[in-house]
Amino acid sequence: MVPQEVRLRRGPDGGYRIVSRDQAPDGAGAAAWRRDHFGSLTDPDRPDPAARAALETAARSHFGLPADAPVREC
């Protein structure tokens, strides 16, 4: 498993489609990629439960989803 950045776009039918996907390289450069994409204080390999809950809440709000919309690993 490697961290990924996935960008979505809402379609006219209200659904979402993936418009781009990027992931950390193997080996050298992986740490720099994670820092560039997730920030210097974020370690996607060991997410903080409180930070994860806040991120899920922000994502639901950003995409106009109900507060109880499920969030799953993909």
C-alpha positions, 0 to 999 in steps of 0.5 A: 500500500502506498499513499495516493492523491485522488482528485474527483469531479462531480458530474451532471448526474451528481455522481463523482468521477476520478480525474487524476490519481497520483501515488508516492514513488517506491524507494527514494523520493517517497518521503518527499512526495508524501511531504509535498502532497500531505504536508510536513506534519502528516504521516499517512502511514500512521493517521491520527484518529482525531485528524482523520475524523476532522478530515472526513468531516471536511471532505463531506462538507466540501463535497456536499455529502450528508454528515453521516455519509460513510467514508471507506478505504479505497 
